[in-house]
């Protein structure tokens, strides 16, 4: 059981890194778009960037939730 949790933790950590890098690059891109006065495209893409950031913050709580569900506890009668 610990092998499964270790694998899940590694997968989630890799996902967190990709989401953080993607969000950072997207904010840089949106900053450039704002600088070049393309406000319509910025307004169209901003909600997706914010959704990605929300996913990033949620991804830090996912390992805790997964480990609590996978943890086997003995129930005494």
C-alpha positions in Angstrom: 0.0 0.0 0.0 2.9 2.4 0.7 4.2 1.8 -2.8 1.0 3.0 -4.3 0.9 6.1 -2.2 4.5 6.9 -3.0 3.7 6.6 -6.7 0.7 8.8 -6.4 2.7 11.4 -4.5 5.3 11.5 -7.2 2.7 11.9 -10.0 1.0 14.7 -8.2 4.2 16.5 -7.5 5.1 16.4 -11.2 1.6 17.7 -12.1 2.1 20.5 -9.6 5.3 21.6 -11.3 3.8 21.6 -14.7 0.8 23.6 -13.6 3.0 26.1 -11.8 5.2 26.5 -14.9 2.2 26.7 -17.2 0.5 29.4 -15.1 3.7 31.4 -14.9 4.2 31.3 -18.6 0.5 32.1 -19.2 0.7 35.2 -17.0 3.8 36.4 -18.8 2.0 35.9 -22.1 -1.1 37.8 -20.9 1.2 40.6 -19.6 2.7 40.8 -23.1 -0.7 40.8 -24.7 -1.8 43.6 -22.3 1.3 45.6 -23.2 0.5 45.3 -26.9 -3.0 46.4 -26.3 -4.9 43.2 -27.2 -7.4 43.5 -24.4 -10.1 41.3 -26.0 -7.8 38.3 -26.1 -6.7 38.9 -22.5 -10.3 39.0 -21.4 -11.0 35.8 -23.2 -8.0 33.9 -21.7 -7.9 35.3 -18.2 -10.6 33.0 -16.7 -8.7 29.9 -17.9 -5.5 31.1 -16.3 -7.3 31.7 -13.0 -8.8 28.3 -13.2 -5.3 26.9 -13.7 -4.2 28.7 -10.6 -7.1 27.4 -8.6 -6.2 23.9 -9.7 -2.7 24.5 -8.6 -3.8 25.4 -5.1 -6.2 22.5 -5.0 -3.4 20.2 -6.1 -1.6 20.8 -2.9 -4.5 19.4 -0.9 -5.1 16.4 -3.2 -2.2 14.3 -1.7 -3.6 14.7 1.8 -7.1 13.7 0.7 -5.8 10.7 -1.3 -3.6 9.5 1.6 -6.5 9.8 4.1 -8.7 7.7 1.8 -6.1 5.1 1.1 -5.0 4.7 4.7 -6.3 1.4 6.1 -7.5 1.7 9.7 -8.7 -1.1 11.9 -12.2 -0.5 13.3 -12.7 -2.0 16.7 -16.2 -3.1 17.7 
